[in-house]
Amino acid sequence: MLDGMTWTPNTPTIPSTTDLSLLAGARPTPALPFLISVADDAVSERAYLALRRREFVERQGLFTHTDRDDIDDDPRARILVARTPDGSVIGGVRVAPCTPVDLGWWAGSRLVVTAEAGGATAAGVGSALVRAACAFVESAGVLRFDAEIQDRYAPLFTRLGWSDHSAGAVISGRAHRRVRWPIGRIEQLASSTKAMLAGVLAPLAEQRNGLGPEGFRGDDRVPVPGGDLIAACDAIIPSMIERDPEWAGWCSILVNLNDLSAMGARPVGVLDAVAAPTTSQLTRIVRGIASAAQAWRTPVLGGHTQAGVPAALSVTALGRADAPVPAGGGRVGDTVSVIADLGGRWRPGYQGRQWDSTSARSSDELVAMSSIVPALRPAAAKDVSMAGLAGTLGMLAEASGTGAELDVGAVPRPAGAAMGDWLTCFPGFAMLVADRPAAAPAVTAPVTPTPVTAASCGRLTAQPGVRLRWPDGEVTTALTERVTGLGPA
């Protein structure tokens, strides 16, 4: 990736073309200001290609006639260029997906800085382009970002935060190293939403039946002792209530009925607790609740309603199940499958965070989807929550006393969703189920006609945490340890 810069490792004096501004303390003052942006015109692209030819073909002799390859013809590839105020391109780098279908695995390559830049300008441009490439791919929903660099630059990349993985190709006598930029999006989401639960809920665990019976401990849906009644409870964050009251009301029913469905329960009714600063906002929230309750054919049995106070919304759903499906019923070797409605779109205002697959569905479709897990009766199941698909898989694995591995290429997802977004968003209707391998074919062909897509795409493992398996056989870590800290259910 960093083939077009001059850098001599392990020397006390920093050459003028060295890019160590992040590593050597104070940032050098650039001789010329520059701005990095996506090359969105043919002139910038040609200037970048010309820089590459001068560096890789003419100066370094890495290629005989041209350094162009198939990536340059990939319409998904993006070029980032550094421009001076007069528009001159003084450096660039390209990033592109590594698979025919974009799975969120990208690579950076052909990073070059003009030899004429010289001095402090060259020293700042290279690392700025590397940082910009990392930021660009993360914003595009990428989960794995690789590069193959000349081995003399490996220490620089290591200091910039990249990890060195293995030896790469030898090109015209120049040895290369394979390096990877760490992307912690899944871990960060799980840490921010679930990691505190064990400590916060510890006082409740000390009570008799606290946090639920064995097999169901620590979940937001639980069998009520003494019968077949199932209770689930979820709240909606205040910012969402204030921003989109009707959608908040709709989602308060959606998430609770998803909870019941994941436990194999049939809904009986819900109770709501609604508050808002004004009657108008209160009315809009209730309108969303009523619309969703009618769509799922589940009555609102009662609750609490209050105006003149800060916005708040929580719902408790009640259902019945003779043999509830636990989240902690998996075991090492079980096949993990995803059952999801891939229809719909990103909810306006929640791009990359909330997929709306339910608001355009008919009541028949919604009710049919809710009956899938009760009909399948897998060993373990969990509805995908705000921790995202990967984080929810970590919670199912934790409750089962296992870890998990997810085959990225097998995960069903909408065409309009980047893999990084899909594995970390709230997906509307999506279920994770784990069952003995012999039962997997039944999961991927649900008995109830519904608009869902189902696929086996992972397994429960003895190693804790969640790992992602990529088409080239590489395995990366998404979650290093337990999600909630509550342990096996």
C-alpha positions as CSV (number, residue, x, y, z in Angstrom):
1,M,0.0,0.0,0.0
2,L,2.7,2.5,1.0
3,D,4.9,1.9,-2.0
4,G,5.4,5.4,-3.2
5,M,7.1,7.0,-0.2
6,T,10.8,7.0,0.8
7,W,11.3,5.9,4.4
8,T,14.4,4.5,6.1
9,P,13.5,2.5,9.2
10,N,15.4,2.6,12.5
11,T,17.3,5.8,11.7
12,P,17.5,8.6,14.3
13,T,17.3,11.4,11.7
14,I,13.9,11.6,9.9
15,P,14.4,12.2,6.1
16,S,12.4,14.9,4.5
17,T,10.1,12.4,2.8
18,T,9.4,10.4,5.9
19,D,5.8,10.3,7.2
20,L,6.2,10.1,11.0
21,S,4.0,13.0,12.1
22,L,1.8,10.8,14.3
23,L,4.8,9.0,15.8
24,A,7.5,11.6,16.5
25,G,5.6,14.0,18.8
26,A,4.8,17.4,17.5
27,R,3.4,17.6,14.0
28,P,5.7,19.2,11.5
29,T,4.4,22.4,9.9
30,P,3.5,21.5,6.2
31,A,5.3,23.5,3.6
32,L,2.1,23.6,1.6
33,P,-1.5,23.0,2.8
34,F,-3.4,20.1,1.2
35,L,-6.8,18.7,1.3
36,I,-7.8,15.0,1.0
37,S,-11.0,14.1,-0.8
38,V,-12.5,11.5,-3.1
39,A,-11.3,11.9,-6.7
40,D,-14.6,12.7,-8.3
41,D,-13.4,13.9,-11.7
42,A,-11.3,12.4,-14.5
43,V,-8.6,15.0,-14.2
44,S,-7.8,14.0,-10.6
45,E,-7.9,10.3,-11.5
46,R,-5.5,10.8,-14.4
47,A,-3.1,12.8,-12.2
48,Y,-3.2,10.0,-9.6
49,L,-2.5,7.3,-12.2
50,A,0.4,9.4,-13.6
51,L,1.9,9.6,-10.1
52,R,1.7,5.9,-9.7
53,R,3.4,5.2,-13.1
54,R,6.3,7.5,-12.3
55,E,6.8,5.9,-8.9
56,F,6.1,2.2,-9.3
57,V,7.1,1.7,-13.0
58,E,9.8,4.3,-13.7
59,R,11.5,4.9,-10.4
60,Q,11.1,1.7,-8.4
61,G,10.7,-0.7,-11.3
62,L,8.1,-2.8,-9.6
63,F,6.2,-3.3,-12.8
64,T,7.4,-3.5,-16.4
65,H,5.0,-1.4,-18.4
66,T,2.1,-0.4,-16.2
67,D,1.0,-0.8,-12.6
68,R,-2.7,-0.8,-13.6
69,D,-4.8,-3.9,-12.6
70,D,-8.4,-5.2,-12.3
71,I,-9.0,-3.0,-9.3
72,D,-8.7,0.1,-11.4
73,D,-11.6,-1.2,-13.5
74,D,-13.8,-2.0,-10.5
75,P,-16.6,0.6,-10.4
76,R,-16.8,0.2,-6.6
77,A,-13.2,1.3,-6.1
78,R,-12.6,4.7,-4.7
79,I,-9.5,6.9,-5.0
80,L,-8.6,9.4,-2.3
81,V,-6.3,12.2,-3.4
82,A,-4.4,15.0,-1.7
83,R,-4.7,18.3,-3.5
84,T,-2.8,21.6,-2.9
85,P,-4.8,24.9,-3.0
86,D,-4.1,25.3,-6.8
87,G,-5.7,21.9,-7.4
88,S,-2.5,19.9,-8.0
89,V,-2.6,16.3,-7.0
90,I,0.4,15.5,-4.8
91,G,-0.6,12.1,-3.5
92,G,-3.3,9.4,-3.6
93,V,-4.5,6.0,-2.5
94,R,-7.2,3.6,-3.7
95,V,-9.5,1.4,-1.6
96,A,-11.8,-1.3,-3.0
97,P,-13.8,-4.4,-2.0
98,C,-12.0,-7.7,-2.1
99,T,-14.9,-9.9,-3.1
100,P,-17.3,-9.8,-6.1
101,V,-20.2,-9.3,-3.7
102,D,-19.2,-6.6,-1.2
103,L,-19.1,-8.4,2.2
104,G,-17.4,-5.5,4.1
105,W,-13.8,-6.7,3.4
106,W,-11.8,-4.0,1.6
107,A,-8.1,-3.4,0.9
108,G,-6.0,-0.3,0.3
109,S,-3.3,-0.2,-2.3
110,R,-1.1,2.0,-4.6
111,L,-0.5,4.8,-2.0
112,V,1.8,7.3,-3.6
113,V,3.2,10.8,-2.8
114,T,4.8,12.9,-5.5
115,A,8.6,13.0,-5.3
116,E,8.4,16.8,-5.9
117,A,6.4,17.4,-2.7
118,G,9.5,17.2,-0.6
119,G,10.2,18.4,2.9
120,A,7.4,18.6,5.5
121,T,4.7,18.4,2.9
122,A,5.6,14.9,1.9
123,A,6.0,14.0,5.6
124,G,2.4,14.9,6.2
125,V,0.7,13.7,3.1
126,G,1.4,10.0,3.4
127,S,0.1,9.4,6.9
128,A,-2.9,11.7,6.2
129,L,-3.8,9.5,3.2
130,V,-3.5,6.4,5.3
131,R,-5.7,7.9,8.1
132,A,-8.2,9.1,5.5
133,A,-8.4,5.7,3.9
134,C,-9.1,4.1,7.3
135,A,-11.8,6.6,8.1
136,F,-13.4,6.3,4.6
137,V,-13.8,2.5,4.8
138,E,-15.1,2.6,8.3
139,S,-17.8,5.1,7.3
140,A,-18.7,2.8,4.4
141,G,-19.6,0.0,6.7
142,V,-16.4,-2.0,6.2
143,L,-15.5,-4.6,8.9
144,R,-12.1,-5.8,7.6
145,F,-9.5,-3.5,6.0
146,D,-6.2,-5.0,4.7
147,A,-3.2,-3.8,2.8
148,E,0.0,-5.4,1.4
149,I,3.0,-3.2,1.9
150,Q,6.7,-3.3,1.3
151,D,8.3,-4.9,4.3
152,R,10.5,-1.9,5.0
153,Y,7.4,0.1,5.8
154,A,5.9,-2.5,8.2
155,P,7.3,-0.7,11.4
156,L,5.6,2.5,10.2
157,F,2.2,0.9,9.8
158,T,2.6,-0.9,13.1
159,R,3.1,2.5,14.8
160,L,0.1,3.9,13.0
161,G,-2.0,1.2,14.7
162,W,-2.0,-1.5,12.0
163,S,-1.3,-5.1,12.9
164,D,1.3,-7.2,11.0
165,H,-0.2,-10.6,9.9
166,S,2.0,-12.4,7.5
167,A,4.5,-12.4,4.7
168,G,3.1,-11.2,1.4
169,A,4.2,-11.4,-2.2
170,V,7.7,-10.7,-3.5
171,I,7.4,-8.2,-6.4
172,S,10.5,-7.5,-8.5
173,G,12.7,-8.6,-5.6
174,R,10.8,-6.4,-3.1
175,A,9.3,-8.4,-0.1
176,H,5.9,-7.4,1.2
177,R,4.0,-7.8,4.4
178,R,0.2,-8.2,4.9
179,V,-1.2,-5.8,7.5
180,R,-4.6,-5.1,8.8
181,W,-6.3,-2.0,10.3
182,P,-8.3,-2.9,13.5
183,I,-12.0,-2.0,13.1
184,G,-13.8,-2.3,16.5
185,R,-17.3,-1.3,15.5
186,I,-19.0,-4.5,16.8
187,E,-17.1,-4.5,20.0
188,Q,-17.7,-0.8,20.6
189,L,-21.5,-1.2,20.1
190,A,-21.7,-4.2,22.5
191,S,-19.6,-2.4,25.1
192,S,-21.8,0.7,25.0
193,T,-25.1,-1.1,25.1
194,K,-24.7,-4.3,27.1
195,A,-21.3,-4.5,29.0
196,M,-22.6,-2.8,32.1
197,L,-25.5,-5.2,32.7
198,A,-23.8,-7.7,35.1
199,G,-22.7,-5.0,37.5
200,V,-25.9,-3.0,37.4
201,L,-28.2,-6.0,37.8
202,A,-26.1,-7.7,40.5
203,P,-28.5,-6.7,43.3
204,L,-31.5,-8.3,41.5
205,A,-29.6,-11.6,41.1
206,E,-29.4,-11.9,44.9
207,Q,-33.2,-12.4,45.1
208,R,-35.0,-15.7,44.9
209,N,-35.9,-16.1,41.2
210,G,-34.0,-12.9,40.5
211,L,-33.3,-12.3,36.8
212,G,-35.4,-15.4,35.9
213,P,-35.2,-19.2,36.2
214,E,-32.3,-21.3,35.1
215,G,-31.9,-21.2,31.3
216,F,-33.6,-17.8,31.0
217,R,-31.5,-15.7,33.4
218,G,-30.8,-12.1,32.5
219,D,-33.0,-11.8,29.4
220,D,-35.7,-9.3,28.7
221,R,-38.3,-12.0,28.3
222,V,-38.9,-14.7,30.9
223,P,-41.3,-17.4,31.9
224,V,-43.5,-16.3,34.8
225,P,-43.2,-19.0,37.6
226,G,-46.3,-21.2,38.1
227,G,-47.7,-21.5,34.6
228,D,-47.3,-21.0,30.9
229,L,-47.3,-17.2,31.0
230,I,-44.4,-15.4,29.3
231,A,-43.5,-11.7,30.0
232,A,-41.3,-9.4,28.0
233,C,-40.4,-5.8,28.7
234,D,-38.6,-3.2,26.7
235,A,-38.2,0.6,26.7
236,I,-37.6,3.1,23.9
237,I,-34.8,5.7,24.3
238,P,-36.1,9.2,25.0
239,S,-34.3,10.8,22.0
240,M,-36.2,8.5,19.7
241,I,-39.5,9.3,21.3
242,E,-38.9,13.0,20.9
243,R,-37.6,12.8,17.4
244,D,-40.2,10.4,15.9
245,P,-43.1,9.7,18.3
246,E,-45.2,7.5,16.0
247,W,-42.2,5.3,15.1
248,A,-41.2,5.1,18.7
249,G,-44.8,3.8,19.5
250,W,-44.6,1.3,16.7
251,C,-41.2,0.0,17.8
252,S,-42.3,-0.4,21.4
253,I,-44.8,-3.1,20.2
254,L,-42.4,-4.5,17.6
255,V,-39.5,-5.2,20.0
256,N,-41.7,-6.8,22.6
257,L,-43.5,-9.1,20.3
258,N,-40.2,-10.1,18.8
259,D,-39.2,-11.1,22.3
260,L,-42.2,-13.3,22.7
261,S,-41.7,-14.8,19.2
262,A,-38.1,-15.7,20.0
263,M,-39.3,-17.5,23.1
264,G,-41.8,-19.5,21.1
265,A,-44.8,-17.7,22.7
266,R,-48.1,-16.6,21.3
267,P,-49.0,-13.0,22.3
268,V,-51.9,-12.3,24.6
269,G,-51.7,-8.6,25.1
270,V,-49.5,-5.7,26.1
271,L,-49.4,-3.0,28.9
272,D,-47.8,0.4,28.1
273,A,-46.4,3.2,30.2
274,V,-46.3,6.4,28.2
275,A,-45.3,9.9,29.1
276,A,-44.6,13.1,27.2
277,P,-44.3,16.8,27.9
278,T,-47.3,17.8,25.7
279,T,-50.7,16.2,24.9
280,S,-49.8,16.5,21.2
281,Q,-46.7,14.4,21.5
282,L,-48.4,11.9,23.8
283,T,-51.2,11.5,21.2
284,R,-48.6,10.8,18.5
285,I,-46.9,8.1,20.6
286,V,-50.2,6.4,21.4
287,R,-51.1,6.5,17.7
288,G,-48.0,4.6,16.9
289,I,-48.7,2.0,19.7
290,A,-52.3,1.6,18.5
291,S,-51.2,1.1,14.8
292,A,-48.7,-1.6,15.7
293,A,-51.0,-3.4,18.1
294,Q,-53.7,-3.5,15.5
295,A,-51.2,-4.7,12.8
296,W,-50.0,-7.6,15.1
297,R,-53.6,-8.3,16.3
298,T,-52.5,-7.9,19.9
299,P,-54.6,-5.7,22.2
300,V,-53.3,-3.1,24.6
301,L,-54.8,-4.3,27.8
302,G,-54.0,-1.2,29.9
303,G,-51.1,0.8,31.3
304,H,-50.1,4.2,32.5
305,T,-50.4,7.5,30.5
306,Q,-49.1,10.9,31.7
307,A,-48.5,14.3,30.2
308,G,-46.4,17.3,31.3
309,V,-43.3,15.2,32.1
310,P,-40.2,14.2,30.1
311,A,-40.8,11.7,27.3
312,A,-40.7,8.1,28.3
313,L,-42.1,4.9,26.8
314,S,-42.0,1.2,27.9
315,V,-44.1,-1.7,27.1
316,T,-44.7,-5.1,28.8
317,A,-45.9,-7.9,26.5
318,L,-47.6,-11.1,27.7
319,G,-47.8,-14.4,25.9
320,R,-48.2,-18.1,26.4
321,A,-45.9,-21.0,25.7
322,D,-46.1,-24.5,26.9
323,A,-42.4,-25.1,26.3
324,P,-40.6,-21.8,26.0
325,V,-37.5,-21.6,23.8
326,P,-34.5,-20.3,25.9
327,A,-31.7,-18.1,24.7
328,G,-29.3,-20.3,26.6
329,G,-30.2,-23.6,25.1
330,G,-27.3,-23.9,22.6
331,R,-24.3,-26.1,22.9
332,V,-20.9,-26.3,21.2
333,G,-21.3,-27.5,17.6
334,D,-24.8,-26.2,17.1
335,T,-25.6,-24.6,13.8
336,V,-26.5,-20.9,14.0
337,S,-29.1,-19.6,11.5
338,V,-30.5,-16.2,10.8
339,I,-34.2,-15.7,9.9
340,A,-34.8,-12.1,8.8
341,D,-37.2,-10.0,6.8
342,L,-34.9,-8.3,4.2
343,G,-37.7,-6.2,2.7
344,G,-38.0,-2.5,3.5
345,R,-35.4,0.3,3.8
346,W,-33.4,2.3,6.3
347,R,-35.8,4.3,8.4
348,P,-35.4,8.0,7.4
349,G,-33.2,9.7,10.0
350,Y,-31.7,6.4,11.1
351,Q,-29.5,5.5,8.1
352,G,-27.2,2.5,9.0
353,R,-28.9,2.1,12.4
354,Q,-32.5,1.1,12.0
355,W,-33.9,-1.1,9.2
356,D,-37.6,-0.7,8.8
357,S,-38.9,-4.1,7.4
358,T,-42.2,-4.1,9.3
359,S,-44.2,-0.9,8.8
360,A,-45.2,-1.8,5.2
361,R,-46.1,-5.4,5.9
362,S,-49.7,-6.6,6.2
363,S,-51.1,-8.0,9.4
364,D,-51.1,-11.5,7.9
365,E,-47.4,-11.2,7.1
366,L,-46.5,-9.9,10.6
367,V,-48.5,-12.5,12.4
368,A,-47.0,-15.3,10.2
369,M,-43.4,-14.1,10.9
370,S,-44.1,-14.1,14.6
371,S,-45.1,-17.8,14.4
372,I,-41.9,-19.0,12.8
373,V,-39.9,-19.7,16.0
374,P,-42.9,-21.2,17.8
375,A,-43.3,-23.6,14.9
376,L,-39.6,-24.5,14.6
377,R,-38.9,-24.9,18.3
378,P,-35.1,-24.7,18.0
379,A,-32.7,-25.4,20.9
380,A,-32.0,-21.7,21.4
381,A,-33.3,-18.5,19.9
382,K,-32.9,-14.7,20.4
383,D,-34.4,-11.8,18.5
384,V,-31.8,-9.3,17.2
385,S,-31.8,-6.3,19.4
386,M,-30.0,-2.9,19.5
387,A,-26.7,-4.8,20.1
388,G,-27.0,-5.8,16.4
389,L,-26.8,-9.2,14.8
390,A,-23.2,-9.9,15.9
391,G,-23.7,-8.5,19.4
392,T,-27.0,-10.5,19.8
393,L,-25.2,-13.7,18.7
394,G,-22.6,-13.0,21.4
395,M,-25.4,-12.8,23.9
396,L,-27.0,-16.1,22.8
397,A,-23.6,-17.7,22.9
398,E,-22.9,-16.3,26.4
399,A,-26.2,-17.5,27.7
400,S,-25.4,-20.9,26.2
401,G,-21.9,-21.0,27.8
402,T,-20.2,-21.0,24.4
403,G,-18.7,-18.7,21.8
404,A,-19.7,-18.3,18.2
405,E,-18.3,-18.1,14.7
406,L,-20.2,-16.3,11.9
407,D,-19.6,-17.0,8.2
408,V,-19.8,-13.5,6.8
409,G,-20.5,-14.6,3.2
410,A,-23.5,-16.7,4.3
411,V,-25.3,-14.0,6.3
412,P,-28.5,-12.9,4.6
413,R,-28.9,-9.1,4.3
414,P,-30.7,-6.5,2.2
415,A,-29.0,-5.3,-1.0
416,G,-29.1,-1.8,0.3
417,A,-27.3,-2.5,3.6
418,A,-23.5,-2.6,4.0
419,M,-22.3,-5.6,6.0
420,G,-20.9,-3.4,8.8
421,D,-24.3,-1.6,9.1
422,W,-26.3,-4.8,8.9
423,L,-24.4,-6.6,11.7
424,T,-24.7,-3.6,14.0
425,C,-28.2,-2.2,13.3
426,F,-31.6,-2.9,14.6
427,P,-33.0,-4.9,11.7
428,G,-36.8,-4.8,12.3
429,F,-37.6,-8.5,12.3
430,A,-34.6,-10.8,12.6
431,M,-34.1,-14.0,14.7
432,L,-31.0,-15.9,15.6
433,V,-31.6,-19.6,16.3
434,A,-29.2,-22.3,17.3
435,D,-29.9,-26.0,16.9
436,R,-28.3,-29.4,16.4
437,P,-26.8,-29.6,12.9
438,A,-29.4,-32.2,11.8
439,A,-32.2,-29.6,12.4
440,A,-30.6,-26.8,10.3
441,P,-32.5,-27.8,7.0
442,A,-35.8,-27.2,8.8
443,V,-34.7,-23.7,9.9
444,T,-33.7,-22.6,6.5
445,A,-37.0,-23.7,5.0
446,P,-39.6,-22.3,7.5
447,V,-42.9,-24.2,7.5
448,T,-45.0,-21.1,7.5
449,P,-45.2,-19.1,4.2
450,T,-43.6,-15.7,5.1
451,P,-41.6,-13.0,3.5
452,V,-38.5,-13.9,5.5
453,T,-35.1,-15.2,4.3
454,A,-33.4,-17.9,6.3
455,A,-29.8,-19.2,6.1
456,S,-27.4,-21.2,8.2
457,C,-24.4,-19.0,8.7
458,G,-22.4,-20.0,11.7
459,R,-21.8,-22.3,14.6
460,L,-21.4,-22.2,18.4
461,T,-17.8,-22.8,19.5
462,A,-15.9,-23.7,22.7
463,Q,-13.9,-20.5,22.4
464,P,-15.7,-17.5,24.0
465,G,-16.5,-14.4,22.1
466,V,-17.6,-14.0,18.5
467,R,-15.4,-14.4,15.4
468,L,-16.1,-13.6,11.7
469,R,-15.0,-16.2,9.1
470,W,-14.2,-14.7,5.7
471,P,-14.2,-16.3,2.2
472,D,-10.4,-16.5,2.2
473,G,-10.5,-18.6,5.4
474,E,-9.2,-15.8,7.6
475,V,-10.9,-15.4,10.9
476,T,-11.2,-12.0,12.7
477,T,-12.4,-11.3,16.2
478,A,-15.6,-9.3,16.5
479,L,-16.1,-9.7,20.3
480,T,-13.3,-10.8,22.5
481,E,-15.3,-11.8,25.5
482,R,-18.8,-12.0,27.0
483,V,-21.2,-9.3,26.0
484,T,-23.1,-8.7,29.2
485,G,-20.9,-10.4,31.8
486,L,-24.0,-12.3,33.2
487,G,-22.5,-15.6,32.0
488,P,-24.5,-18.8,31.2
489,A,-28.2,-18.5,31.7
